[in-house]
Amino acid sequence: MTDSVTVGPAAGQPAGPAEWINLPDVAERLGVSISKVHQMIRDGALLAVKRDGIRVVPAELIANSTVLKHLPGILTLLHDAGYNDEEALRWLYEPDETVDGCGAVGLGGDRAREVKRRAQALGF
């Protein structure tokens, strides 16, 4: 397994994930092929953005050997509200102490329902 990519946010963007995982490592962690990872990204089940020319996934969105349970639904809600992947990433990492620090972290805990409710409200 190769090392995870650790890079800062793109210019002009707020702080985000502490760690990024490149797509081959995501495939290994999930126990699927790289083709399946690309399909998950196309289907909106996983969020990947380019950093330094490499497509990467925030480490917090991968829980053990699976994608966070509510992530595909949240991404659908955000995309339906007109967010592109970069905007969805910013929304997930916007500081919010009421959901354990930010939406991405809240999705992995008992605040997932609140994160989902807030994403639903964006469509109105």
Backbone atoms as SQL, in Angstrom:
CREATE TABLE atoms (id INTEGER PRIMARY KEY, chain TEXT, resi INTEGER, resn TEXT, atom TEXT, x REAL, y REAL, z REAL);
INSERT INTO atoms VALUES
  (1, 'A', 1, 'MET', 'N', 0.856, -1.178, 0.000),
  (2, 'A', 1, 'MET', 'CA', 0.000, 0.000, 0.000),
  (3, 'A', 1, 'MET', 'C', 0.891, 1.226, 0.000),
  (4, 'A', 2, 'THR', 'N', 0.513, 2.215, -0.805),
  (5, 'A', 2, 'THR', 'CA', 1.279, 3.449, -0.832),
  (6, 'A', 2, 'THR', 'C', 0.799, 4.360, 0.278),
  (7, 'A', 3, 'ASP', 'N', 1.572, 5.391, 0.525),
  (8, 'A', 3, 'ASP', 'CA', 1.208, 6.327, 1.584),
  (9, 'A', 3, 'ASP', 'C', 0.053, 7.205, 1.158),
  (10, 'A', 4, 'SER', 'N', -0.727, 7.670, 2.118),
  (11, 'A', 4, 'SER', 'CA', -1.795, 8.621, 1.853),
  (12, 'A', 4, 'SER', 'C', -1.178, 9.960, 1.485),
  (13, 'A', 5, 'VAL', 'N', -1.918, 10.733, 0.740),
  (14, 'A', 5, 'VAL', 'CA', -1.463, 12.042, 0.318),
  (15, 'A', 5, 'VAL', 'C', -1.855, 13.053, 1.383),
  (16, 'A', 6, 'THR', 'N', -0.898, 13.828, 1.837),
  (17, 'A', 6, 'THR', 'CA', -1.194, 14.878, 2.801),
  (18, 'A', 6, 'THR', 'C', -0.836, 16.199, 2.150),
  (19, 'A', 7, 'VAL', 'N', -1.865, 16.928, 1.751),
  (20, 'A', 7, 'VAL', 'CA', -1.653, 18.222, 1.115),
  (21, 'A', 7, 'VAL', 'C', -2.617, 19.216, 1.727),
  (22, 'A', 8, 'GLY', 'N', -2.294, 20.464, 1.627),
  (23, 'A', 8, 'GLY', 'CA', -3.165, 21.506, 2.154),
  (24, 'A', 8, 'GLY', 'C', -4.322, 21.785, 1.213),
  (25, 'A', 9, 'PRO', 'N', -5.239, 22.643, 1.641),
  (26, 'A', 9, 'PRO', 'CA', -6.362, 23.005, 0.796),
  (27, 'A', 9, 'PRO', 'C', -5.902, 23.796, -0.418),
  (28, 'A', 10, 'ALA', 'N', -6.707, 23.807, -1.452),
  (29, 'A', 10, 'ALA', 'CA', -6.393, 24.587, -2.644),
  (30, 'A', 10, 'ALA', 'C', -6.362, 26.066, -2.272),
  (31, 'A', 11, 'ALA', 'N', -5.685, 26.836, -3.072),
  (32, 'A', 11, 'ALA', 'CA', -5.544, 28.268, -2.797),
  (33, 'A', 11, 'ALA', 'C', -6.901, 28.925, -2.609),
  (34, 'A', 12, 'GLY', 'N', -7.021, 29.725, -1.571),
  (35, 'A', 12, 'GLY', 'CA', -8.235, 30.465, -1.320),
  (36, 'A', 12, 'GLY', 'C', -9.347, 29.673, -0.662),
  (37, 'A', 13, 'GLN', 'N', -9.061, 28.443, -0.256),
  (38, 'A', 13, 'GLN', 'CA', -10.091, 27.628, 0.371),
  (39, 'A', 13, 'GLN', 'C', -9.806, 27.479, 1.856),
  (40, 'A', 14, 'PRO', 'N', -10.875, 27.317, 2.655),
  (41, 'A', 14, 'PRO', 'CA', -10.684, 27.142, 4.091),
  (42, 'A', 14, 'PRO', 'C', -10.072, 25.779, 4.382),
  (43, 'A', 15, 'ALA', 'N', -9.623, 25.614, 5.610),
  (44, 'A', 15, 'ALA', 'CA', -9.063, 24.332, 6.014),
  (45, 'A', 15, 'ALA', 'C', -10.101, 23.242, 5.800),
  (46, 'A', 16, 'GLY', 'N', -9.626, 22.074, 5.492),
  (47, 'A', 16, 'GLY', 'CA', -10.521, 20.952, 5.234),
  (48, 'A', 16, 'GLY', 'C', -9.995, 19.713, 5.926),
  (49, 'A', 17, 'PRO', 'N', -10.001, 18.621, 5.208),
  (50, 'A', 17, 'PRO', 'CA', -9.552, 17.351, 5.776),
  (51, 'A', 17, 'PRO', 'C', -8.097, 17.416, 6.242),
  (52, 'A', 18, 'ALA', 'N', -7.828, 16.701, 7.291),
  (53, 'A', 18, 'ALA', 'CA', -6.463, 16.625, 7.798),
  (54, 'A', 18, 'ALA', 'C', -5.619, 15.695, 6.936),
  (55, 'A', 19, 'GLU', 'N', -6.284, 14.743, 6.295),
  (56, 'A', 19, 'GLU', 'CA', -5.573, 13.752, 5.480),
  (57, 'A', 19, 'GLU', 'C', -6.385, 13.451, 4.234),
  (58, 'A', 20, 'TRP', 'N', -5.672, 13.259, 3.142),
  (59, 'A', 20, 'TRP', 'CA', -6.284, 12.887, 1.864),
  (60, 'A', 20, 'TRP', 'C', -5.810, 11.495, 1.493),
  (61, 'A', 21, 'ILE', 'N', -6.649, 10.733, 0.841),
  (62, 'A', 21, 'ILE', 'CA', -6.288, 9.382, 0.399),
  (63, 'A', 21, 'ILE', 'C', -6.398, 9.340, -1.122),
  (64, 'A', 22, 'ASN', 'N', -5.334, 8.879, -1.781),
  (65, 'A', 22, 'ASN', 'CA', -5.412, 8.782, -3.238),
  (66, 'A', 22, 'ASN', 'C', -6.308, 7.602, -3.630),
  (67, 'A', 23, 'LEU', 'N', -6.775, 7.582, -4.863),
  (68, 'A', 23, 'LEU', 'CA', -7.775, 6.606, -5.280),
  (69, 'A', 23, 'LEU', 'C', -7.313, 5.149, -5.194),
  (70, 'A', 24, 'PRO', 'N', -6.072, 4.821, -5.545),
  (71, 'A', 24, 'PRO', 'CA', -5.649, 3.428, -5.356),
  (72, 'A', 24, 'PRO', 'C', -5.714, 2.987, -3.891),
  (73, 'A', 25, 'ASP', 'N', -5.380, 3.888, -2.972),
  (74, 'A', 25, 'ASP', 'CA', -5.456, 3.550, -1.548),
  (75, 'A', 25, 'ASP', 'C', -6.909, 3.431, -1.082),
  (76, 'A', 26, 'VAL', 'N', -7.791, 4.257, -1.650),
  (77, 'A', 26, 'VAL', 'CA', -9.217, 4.134, -1.333),
  (78, 'A', 26, 'VAL', 'C', -9.702, 2.756, -1.757),
  (79, 'A', 27, 'ALA', 'N', -9.328, 2.331, -2.957),
  (80, 'A', 27, 'ALA', 'CA', -9.730, 1.010, -3.451),
  (81, 'A', 27, 'ALA', 'C', -9.241, -0.085, -2.513),
  (82, 'A', 28, 'GLU', 'N', -8.006, 0.043, -2.058),
  (83, 'A', 28, 'GLU', 'CA', -7.456, -0.967, -1.154),
  (84, 'A', 28, 'GLU', 'C', -8.190, -0.982, 0.185),
  (85, 'A', 29, 'ARG', 'N', -8.446, 0.196, 0.736),
  (86, 'A', 29, 'ARG', 'CA', -9.155, 0.270, 2.025),
  (87, 'A', 29, 'ARG', 'C', -10.569, -0.289, 1.935),
  (88, 'A', 30, 'LEU', 'N', -11.234, -0.038, 0.796),
  (89, 'A', 30, 'LEU', 'CA', -12.602, -0.514, 0.618),
  (90, 'A', 30, 'LEU', 'C', -12.664, -1.961, 0.130),
  (91, 'A', 31, 'GLY', 'N', -11.529, -2.482, -0.299),
  (92, 'A', 31, 'GLY', 'CA', -11.492, -3.856, -0.808),
  (93, 'A', 31, 'GLY', 'C', -12.198, -4.008, -2.148),
  (94, 'A', 32, 'VAL', 'N', -12.089, -2.958, -2.982),
  (95, 'A', 32, 'VAL', 'CA', -12.717, -2.983, -4.306),
  (96, 'A', 32, 'VAL', 'C', -11.675, -2.591, -5.348),
  (97, 'A', 33, 'SER', 'N', -12.047, -2.737, -6.615),
  (98, 'A', 33, 'SER', 'CA', -11.141, -2.356, -7.695),
  (99, 'A', 33, 'SER', 'C', -11.126, -0.840, -7.853),
  (100, 'A', 34, 'ILE', 'N', -10.089, -0.341, -8.499),
  (101, 'A', 34, 'ILE', 'CA', -10.008, 1.091, -8.766),
  (102, 'A', 34, 'ILE', 'C', -11.165, 1.501, -9.676),
  (103, 'A', 35, 'SER', 'N', -11.598, 0.619, -10.563),
  (104, 'A', 35, 'SER', 'CA', -12.747, 0.903, -11.433),
  (105, 'A', 35, 'SER', 'C', -14.004, 1.132, -10.609),
  (106, 'A', 36, 'LYS', 'N', -14.176, 0.353, -9.551),
  (107, 'A', 36, 'LYS', 'CA', -15.337, 0.509, -8.671),
  (108, 'A', 36, 'LYS', 'C', -15.277, 1.856, -7.955),
  (109, 'A', 37, 'VAL', 'N', -14.103, 2.288, -7.541),
  (110, 'A', 37, 'VAL', 'CA', -13.948, 3.591, -6.887),
  (111, 'A', 37, 'VAL', 'C', -14.346, 4.699, -7.859),
  (112, 'A', 38, 'HIS', 'N', -13.898, 4.601, -9.107),
  (113, 'A', 38, 'HIS', 'CA', -14.269, 5.602, -10.109),
  (114, 'A', 38, 'HIS', 'C', -15.782, 5.606, -10.321),
  (115, 'A', 39, 'GLN', 'N', -16.398, 4.430, -10.341),
  (116, 'A', 39, 'GLN', 'CA', -17.844, 4.326, -10.504),
  (117, 'A', 39, 'GLN', 'C', -18.568, 4.964, -9.316),
  (118, 'A', 40, 'MET', 'N', -18.065, 4.736, -8.099),
  (119, 'A', 40, 'MET', 'CA', -18.661, 5.339, -6.900),
  (120, 'A', 40, 'MET', 'C', -18.618, 6.864, -6.980),
  (121, 'A', 41, 'ILE', 'N', -17.524, 7.396, -7.490),
  (122, 'A', 41, 'ILE', 'CA', -17.386, 8.845, -7.637),
  (123, 'A', 41, 'ILE', 'C', -18.378, 9.348, -8.681),
  (124, 'A', 42, 'ARG', 'N', -18.464, 8.675, -9.823),
  (125, 'A', 42, 'ARG', 'CA', -19.416, 9.074, -10.872),
  (126, 'A', 42, 'ARG', 'C', -20.853, 8.999, -10.373),
  (127, 'A', 43, 'ASP', 'N', -21.160, 7.992, -9.565),
  (128, 'A', 43, 'ASP', 'CA', -22.522, 7.790, -9.056),
  (129, 'A', 43, 'ASP', 'C', -22.863, 8.712, -7.894),
  (130, 'A', 44, 'GLY', 'N', -21.888, 9.471, -7.393),
  (131, 'A', 44, 'GLY', 'CA', -22.144, 10.377, -6.277),
  (132, 'A', 44, 'GLY', 'C', -22.142, 9.692, -4.924),
  (133, 'A', 45, 'ALA', 'N', -21.580, 8.500, -4.849),
  (134, 'A', 45, 'ALA', 'CA', -21.501, 7.781, -3.574),
  (135, 'A', 45, 'ALA', 'C', -20.226, 8.120, -2.811),
  (136, 'A', 46, 'LEU', 'N', -19.301, 8.806, -3.471),
  (137, 'A', 46, 'LEU', 'CA', -18.019, 9.150, -2.875),
  (138, 'A', 46, 'LEU', 'C', -17.572, 10.478, -3.467),
  (139, 'A', 47, 'LEU', 'N', -16.919, 11.294, -2.665),
  (140, 'A', 47, 'LEU', 'CA', -16.454, 12.610, -3.091),
  (141, 'A', 47, 'LEU', 'C', -14.950, 12.583, -3.298),
  (142, 'A', 48, 'ALA', 'N', -14.525, 12.987, -4.487),
  (143, 'A', 48, 'ALA', 'CA', -13.099, 13.103, -4.782),
  (144, 'A', 48, 'ALA', 'C', -12.859, 14.442, -5.463),
  (145, 'A', 49, 'VAL', 'N', -11.763, 15.084, -5.115),
  (146, 'A', 49, 'VAL', 'CA', -11.379, 16.360, -5.718),
  (147, 'A', 49, 'VAL', 'C', -9.905, 16.289, -6.089),
  (148, 'A', 50, 'LYS', 'N', -9.484, 17.191, -6.962),
  (149, 'A', 50, 'LYS', 'CA', -8.074, 17.234, -7.358),
  (150, 'A', 50, 'LYS', 'C', -7.298, 18.148, -6.432),
  (151, 'A', 51, 'ARG', 'N', -6.189, 17.657, -5.973),
  (152, 'A', 51, 'ARG', 'CA', -5.237, 18.425, -5.188),
  (153, 'A', 51, 'ARG', 'C', -3.857, 18.137, -5.761),
  (154, 'A', 52, 'ASP', 'N', -3.175, 19.185, -6.162),
  (155, 'A', 52, 'ASP', 'CA', -1.855, 19.051, -6.791),
  (156, 'A', 52, 'ASP', 'C', -1.901, 18.088, -7.963),
  (157, 'A', 53, 'GLY', 'N', -3.005, 18.113, -8.732),
  (158, 'A', 53, 'GLY', 'CA', -3.135, 17.290, -9.930),
  (159, 'A', 53, 'GLY', 'C', -3.526, 15.845, -9.685),
  (160, 'A', 54, 'ILE', 'N', -3.772, 15.479, -8.444),
  (161, 'A', 54, 'ILE', 'CA', -4.111, 14.093, -8.092),
  (162, 'A', 54, 'ILE', 'C', -5.515, 14.066, -7.505),
  (163, 'A', 55, 'ARG', 'N', -6.360, 13.141, -7.958),
  (164, 'A', 55, 'ARG', 'CA', -7.695, 12.988, -7.362),
  (165, 'A', 55, 'ARG', 'C', -7.547, 12.277, -6.023),
  (166, 'A', 56, 'VAL', 'N', -8.109, 12.912, -4.993),
  (167, 'A', 56, 'VAL', 'CA', -8.003, 12.388, -3.639),
  (168, 'A', 56, 'VAL', 'C', -9.356, 12.472, -2.940),
  (169, 'A', 57, 'VAL', 'N', -9.477, 11.683, -1.869),
  (170, 'A', 57, 'VAL', 'CA', -10.695, 11.600, -1.071),
  (171, 'A', 57, 'VAL', 'C', -10.332, 11.963, 0.363),
  (172, 'A', 58, 'PRO', 'N', -11.154, 12.768, 1.041),
  (173, 'A', 58, 'PRO', 'CA', -10.887, 13.053, 2.459),
  (174, 'A', 58, 'PRO', 'C', -10.939, 11.763, 3.281),
  (175, 'A', 59, 'ALA', 'N', -9.945, 11.545, 4.108),
  (176, 'A', 59, 'ALA', 'CA', -9.853, 10.314, 4.905),
  (177, 'A', 59, 'ALA', 'C', -11.059, 10.126, 5.814),
  (178, 'A', 60, 'GLU', 'N', -11.632, 11.224, 6.314),
  (179, 'A', 60, 'GLU', 'CA', -12.763, 11.110, 7.233),
  (180, 'A', 60, 'GLU', 'C', -14.002, 10.498, 6.594),
  (181, 'A', 61, 'LEU', 'N', -14.054, 10.466, 5.264),
  (182, 'A', 61, 'LEU', 'CA', -15.225, 9.928, 4.577),
  (183, 'A', 61, 'LEU', 'C', -15.178, 8.414, 4.423),
  (184, 'A', 62, 'ILE', 'N', -14.039, 7.821, 4.788),
  (185, 'A', 62, 'ILE', 'CA', -13.887, 6.368, 4.743),
  (186, 'A', 62, 'ILE', 'C', -13.857, 5.867, 6.182),
  (187, 'A', 63, 'ALA', 'N', -14.817, 5.010, 6.529),
  (188, 'A', 63, 'ALA', 'CA', -14.886, 4.444, 7.878),
  (189, 'A', 63, 'ALA', 'C', -14.544, 2.964, 7.797),
  (190, 'A', 64, 'ASN', 'N', -13.418, 2.605, 8.374),
  (191, 'A', 64, 'ASN', 'CA', -12.946, 1.215, 8.329),
  (192, 'A', 64, 'ASN', 'C', -12.860, 0.757, 6.880),
  (193, 'A', 65, 'SER', 'N', -13.706, -0.163, 6.453),
  (194, 'A', 65, 'SER', 'CA', -13.626, -0.657, 5.080),
  (195, 'A', 65, 'SER', 'C', -14.867, -0.290, 4.274),
  (196, 'A', 66, 'THR', 'N', -15.469, 0.843, 4.596),
  (197, 'A', 66, 'THR', 'CA', -16.656, 1.294, 3.880),
  (198, 'A', 66, 'THR', 'C', -16.722, 2.819, 3.855),
  (199, 'A', 67, 'VAL', 'N', -17.541, 3.337, 2.966),
  (200, 'A', 67, 'VAL', 'CA', -17.807, 4.774, 2.916),
  (201, 'A', 67, 'VAL', 'C', -18.797, 5.076, 4.033),
  (202, 'A', 68, 'LEU', 'N', -18.700, 6.253, 4.648),
  (203, 'A', 68, 'LEU', 'CA', -19.652, 6.626, 5.696),
  (204, 'A', 68, 'LEU', 'C', -21.078, 6.392, 5.212),
  (205, 'A', 69, 'LYS', 'N', -21.880, 5.822, 6.059),
  (206, 'A', 69, 'LYS', 'CA', -23.235, 5.385, 5.722),
  (207, 'A', 69, 'LYS', 'C', -24.081, 6.465, 5.048),
  (208, 'A', 70, 'HIS', 'N', -24.082, 7.662, 5.566),
  (209, 'A', 70, 'HIS', 'CA', -24.958, 8.723, 5.069),
  (210, 'A', 70, 'HIS', 'C', -24.327, 9.582, 3.974),
  (211, 'A', 71, 'LEU', 'N', -23.066, 9.335, 3.630),
  (212, 'A', 71, 'LEU', 'CA', -22.385, 10.191, 2.659),
  (213, 'A', 71, 'LEU', 'C', -23.071, 10.225, 1.296),
  (214, 'A', 72, 'PRO', 'N', -23.433, 9.100, 0.691),
  (215, 'A', 72, 'PRO', 'CA', -24.079, 9.197, -0.634),
  (216, 'A', 72, 'PRO', 'C', -25.355, 10.042, -0.612),
  (217, 'A', 73, 'GLY', 'N', -26.172, 9.904, 0.419),
  (218, 'A', 73, 'GLY', 'CA', -27.386, 10.710, 0.523),
  (219, 'A', 73, 'GLY', 'C', -27.089, 12.188, 0.674),
  (220, 'A', 74, 'ILE', 'N', -26.101, 12.517, 1.485),
  (221, 'A', 74, 'ILE', 'CA', -25.703, 13.919, 1.674),
  (222, 'A', 74, 'ILE', 'C', -25.189, 14.496, 0.359),
  (223, 'A', 75, 'LEU', 'N', -24.362, 13.733, -0.357),
  (224, 'A', 75, 'LEU', 'CA', -23.840, 14.225, -1.634),
  (225, 'A', 75, 'LEU', 'C', -24.962, 14.442, -2.638),
  (226, 'A', 76, 'THR', 'N', -25.951, 13.567, -2.654),
  (227, 'A', 76, 'THR', 'CA', -27.100, 13.745, -3.542),
  (228, 'A', 76, 'THR', 'C', -27.837, 15.032, -3.193),
  (229, 'A', 77, 'LEU', 'N', -28.077, 15.255, -1.906),
  (230, 'A', 77, 'LEU', 'CA', -28.762, 16.476, -1.477),
  (231, 'A', 77, 'LEU', 'C', -27.976, 17.725, -1.871),
  (232, 'A', 78, 'LEU', 'N', -26.671, 17.701, -1.674),
  (233, 'A', 78, 'LEU', 'CA', -25.841, 18.857, -2.008),
  (234, 'A', 78, 'LEU', 'C', -25.816, 19.101, -3.523),
  (235, 'A', 79, 'HIS', 'N', -25.671, 18.031, -4.297),
  (236, 'A', 79, 'HIS', 'CA', -25.657, 18.189, -5.755),
  (237, 'A', 79, 'HIS', 'C', -27.018, 18.678, -6.252),
  (238, 'A', 80, 'ASP', 'N', -28.106, 18.161, -5.675),
  (239, 'A', 80, 'ASP', 'CA', -29.444, 18.629, -6.053),
  (240, 'A', 80, 'ASP', 'C', -29.642, 20.100, -5.716),
  (241, 'A', 81, 'ALA', 'N', -28.957, 20.585, -4.697),
  (242, 'A', 81, 'ALA', 'CA', -29.035, 21.994, -4.313),
  (243, 'A', 81, 'ALA', 'C', -28.108, 22.862, -5.161),
  (244, 'A', 82, 'GLY', 'N', -27.430, 22.259, -6.135),
  (245, 'A', 82, 'GLY', 'CA', -26.582, 23.019, -7.046),
  (246, 'A', 82, 'GLY', 'C', -25.115, 23.075, -6.683),
  (247, 'A', 83, 'TYR', 'N', -24.701, 22.345, -5.676),
  (248, 'A', 83, 'TYR', 'CA', -23.292, 22.341, -5.267),
  (249, 'A', 83, 'TYR', 'C', -22.478, 21.450, -6.199),
  (250, 'A', 84, 'ASN', 'N', -21.293, 21.933, -6.591),
  (251, 'A', 84, 'ASN', 'CA', -20.366, 21.053, -7.300),
  (252, 'A', 84, 'ASN', 'C', -19.509, 20.341, -6.245),
  (253, 'A', 85, 'ASP', 'N', -18.570, 19.513, -6.667),
  (254, 'A', 85, 'ASP', 'CA', -17.787, 18.732, -5.703),
  (255, 'A', 85, 'ASP', 'C', -16.958, 19.601, -4.768),
  (256, 'A', 86, 'GLU', 'N', -16.347, 20.661, -5.288),
  (257, 'A', 86, 'GLU', 'CA', -15.544, 21.547, -4.432),
  (258, 'A', 86, 'GLU', 'C', -16.429, 22.242, -3.408),
  (259, 'A', 87, 'GLU', 'N', -17.605, 22.699, -3.839),
  (260, 'A', 87, 'GLU', 'CA', -18.527, 23.363, -2.921),
  (261, 'A', 87, 'GLU', 'C', -19.061, 22.391, -1.882),
  (262, 'A', 88, 'ALA', 'N', -19.332, 21.152, -2.304),
  (263, 'A', 88, 'ALA', 'CA', -19.789, 20.128, -1.357),
  (264, 'A', 88, 'ALA', 'C', -18.704, 19.849, -0.323),
  (265, 'A', 89, 'LEU', 'N', -17.464, 19.806, -0.764),
  (266, 'A', 89, 'LEU', 'CA', -16.348, 19.601, 0.157),
  (267, 'A', 89, 'LEU', 'C', -16.284, 20.731, 1.175),
  (268, 'A', 90, 'ARG', 'N', -16.389, 21.986, 0.697),
  (269, 'A', 90, 'ARG', 'CA', -16.363, 23.131, 1.619),
  (270, 'A', 90, 'ARG', 'C', -17.515, 23.045, 2.611),
  (271, 'A', 91, 'TRP', 'N', -18.708, 22.677, 2.129),
  (272, 'A', 91, 'TRP', 'CA', -19.866, 22.573, 3.024),
  (273, 'A', 91, 'TRP', 'C', -19.628, 21.495, 4.083),
  (274, 'A', 92, 'LEU', 'N', -19.090, 20.352, 3.674),
  (275, 'A', 92, 'LEU', 'CA', -18.845, 19.263, 4.625),
  (276, 'A', 92, 'LEU', 'C', -17.822, 19.637, 5.694),
  (277, 'A', 93, 'TYR', 'N', -16.893, 20.530, 5.357),
  (278, 'A', 93, 'TYR', 'CA', -15.827, 20.886, 6.297),
  (279, 'A', 93, 'TYR', 'C', -15.987, 22.283, 6.889),
  (280, 'A', 94, 'GLU', 'N', -17.116, 22.908, 6.650),
  (281, 'A', 94, 'GLU', 'CA', -17.390, 24.204, 7.273),
  (282, 'A', 94, 'GLU', 'C', -17.499, 24.005, 8.783),
  (283, 'A', 95, 'PRO', 'N', -16.765, 24.789, 9.571),
  (284, 'A', 95, 'PRO', 'CA', -16.808, 24.604, 11.021),
  (285, 'A', 95, 'PRO', 'C', -18.226, 24.745, 11.581),
  (286, 'A', 96, 'ASP', 'N', -18.623, 23.782, 12.384),
  (287, 'A', 96, 'ASP', 'CA', -19.949, 23.782, 13.012),
  (288, 'A', 96, 'ASP', 'C', -19.880, 22.881, 14.243),
  (289, 'A', 97, 'GLU', 'N', -19.734, 23.501, 15.399),
  (290, 'A', 97, 'GLU', 'CA', -19.587, 22.741, 16.641),
  (291, 'A', 97, 'GLU', 'C', -20.835, 21.954, 17.028),
  (292, 'A', 98, 'THR', 'N', -22.000, 22.325, 16.476),
  (293, 'A', 98, 'THR', 'CA', -23.225, 21.593, 16.817),
  (294, 'A', 98, 'THR', 'C', -23.285, 20.212, 16.175),
  (295, 'A', 99, 'VAL', 'N', -22.404, 19.969, 15.207),
  (296, 'A', 99, 'VAL', 'CA', -22.339, 18.645, 14.590),
  (297, 'A', 99, 'VAL', 'C', -20.927, 18.061, 14.726),
  (298, 'A', 100, 'ASP', 'N', -20.373, 18.174, 15.912),
  (299, 'A', 100, 'ASP', 'CA', -19.060, 17.606, 16.244),
  (300, 'A', 100, 'ASP', 'C', -17.898, 18.235, 15.485),
  (301, 'A', 101, 'GLY', 'N', -17.976, 19.504, 15.154),
  (302, 'A', 101, 'GLY', 'CA', -16.864, 20.215, 14.527),
  (303, 'A', 101, 'GLY', 'C', -17.119, 20.591, 13.094),
  (304, 'A', 102, 'CYS', 'N', -17.630, 19.656, 12.290),
  (305, 'A', 102, 'CYS', 'CA', -18.001, 19.918, 10.899),
  (306, 'A', 102, 'CYS', 'C', -18.870, 18.760, 10.417),
  (307, 'A', 103, 'GLY', 'N', -19.559, 18.968, 9.304),
  (308, 'A', 103, 'GLY', 'CA', -20.466, 17.951, 8.792),
  (309, 'A', 103, 'GLY', 'C', -19.802, 16.621, 8.501),
  (310, 'A', 104, 'ALA', 'N', -18.587, 16.647, 7.959),
  (311, 'A', 104, 'ALA', 'CA', -17.894, 15.399, 7.625),
  (312, 'A', 104, 'ALA', 'C', -17.648, 14.558, 8.867),
  (313, 'A', 105, 'VAL', 'N', -17.277, 15.196, 9.961),
  (314, 'A', 105, 'VAL', 'CA', -17.042, 14.475, 11.211),
  (315, 'A', 105, 'VAL', 'C', -18.370, 14.030, 11.815),
  (316, 'A', 106, 'GLY', 'N', -19.381, 14.907, 11.749),
  (317, 'A', 106, 'GLY', 'CA', -20.698, 14.574, 12.276),
  (318, 'A', 106, 'GLY', 'C', -21.328, 13.369, 11.600),
  (319, 'A', 107, 'LEU', 'N', -21.035, 13.172, 10.314),
  (320, 'A', 107, 'LEU', 'CA', -21.581, 12.019, 9.593),
  (321, 'A', 107, 'LEU', 'C', -21.105, 10.693, 10.166),
  (322, 'A', 108, 'GLY', 'N', -19.950, 10.709, 10.771),
  (323, 'A', 108, 'GLY', 'CA', -19.395, 9.490, 11.333),
  (324, 'A', 108, 'GLY', 'C', -19.856, 9.197, 12.751),
  (325, 'A', 109, 'GLY', 'N', -20.705, 10.053, 13.301),
  (326, 'A', 109, 'GLY', 'CA', -21.136, 9.865, 14.683),
  (327, 'A', 109, 'GLY', 'C', -22.637, 9.972, 14.831),
  (328, 'A', 110, 'ASP', 'N', -23.042, 10.331, 16.030),
  (329, 'A', 110, 'ASP', 'CA', -24.470, 10.381, 16.334),
  (330, 'A', 110, 'ASP', 'C', -25.135, 11.664, 15.840),
  (331, 'A', 111, 'ARG', 'N', -24.412, 12.545, 15.181),
  (332, 'A', 111, 'ARG', 'CA', -24.967, 13.799, 14.662),
  (333, 'A', 111, 'ARG', 'C', -25.303, 13.700, 13.173),
  (334, 'A', 112, 'ALA', 'N', -25.241, 12.507, 12.594),
  (335, 'A', 112, 'ALA', 'CA', -25.486, 12.333, 11.159),
  (336, 'A', 112, 'ALA', 'C', -26.877, 12.817, 10.757),
  (337, 'A', 113, 'ARG', 'N', -27.868, 12.563, 11.577),
  (338, 'A', 113, 'ARG', 'CA', -29.235, 12.989, 11.253),
  (339, 'A', 113, 'ARG', 'C', -29.310, 14.522, 11.148),
  (340, 'A', 114, 'GLU', 'N', -28.612, 15.232, 12.033),
  (341, 'A', 114, 'GLU', 'CA', -28.607, 16.700, 11.997),
  (342, 'A', 114, 'GLU', 'C', -27.893, 17.203, 10.744),
  (343, 'A', 115, 'VAL', 'N', -26.796, 16.564, 10.368),
  (344, 'A', 115, 'VAL', 'CA', -26.074, 16.950, 9.154),
  (345, 'A', 115, 'VAL', 'C', -26.995, 16.769, 7.950),
  (346, 'A', 116, 'LYS', 'N', -27.692, 15.653, 7.901),
  (347, 'A', 116, 'LYS', 'CA', -28.606, 15.373, 6.793),
  (348, 'A', 116, 'LYS', 'C', -29.745, 16.400, 6.757),
  (349, 'A', 117, 'ARG', 'N', -30.285, 16.742, 7.907),
  (350, 'A', 117, 'ARG', 'CA', -31.352, 17.734, 7.967),
  (351, 'A', 117, 'ARG', 'C', -30.876, 19.066, 7.415),
  (352, 'A', 118, 'ARG', 'N', -29.662, 19.453, 7.747),
  (353, 'A', 118, 'ARG', 'CA', -29.114, 20.734, 7.269),
  (354, 'A', 118, 'ARG', 'C', -28.882, 20.706, 5.765),
  (355, 'A', 119, 'ALA', 'N', -28.451, 19.577, 5.246),
  (356, 'A', 119, 'ALA', 'CA', -28.275, 19.460, 3.801),
  (357, 'A', 119, 'ALA', 'C', -29.617, 19.513, 3.080),
  (358, 'A', 120, 'GLN', 'N', -30.642, 18.905, 3.662),
  (359, 'A', 120, 'GLN', 'CA', -31.977, 18.952, 3.056),
  (360, 'A', 120, 'GLN', 'C', -32.491, 20.380, 2.987),
  (361, 'A', 121, 'ALA', 'N', -32.204, 21.171, 4.004),
  (362, 'A', 121, 'ALA', 'CA', -32.682, 22.553, 4.057),
  (363, 'A', 121, 'ALA', 'C', -32.074, 23.417, 2.950),
  (364, 'A', 122, 'LEU', 'N', -30.935, 22.999, 2.396),
  (365, 'A', 122, 'LEU', 'CA', -30.297, 23.787, 1.342),
  (366, 'A', 122, 'LEU', 'C', -31.130, 23.803, 0.064),
  (367, 'A', 123, 'GLY', 'N', -31.971, 22.802, -0.117),
  (368, 'A', 123, 'GLY', 'CA', -32.776, 22.725, -1.325),
  (369, 'A', 123, 'GLY', 'C', -33.984, 23.635, -1.322),
  (370, 'A', 124, 'PHE', 'N', -34.205, 24.337, -0.223),
  (371, 'A', 124, 'PHE', 'CA', -35.408, 25.201, -0.128),
  (372, 'A', 124, 'PHE', 'C', -35.037, 26.649, -0.068);
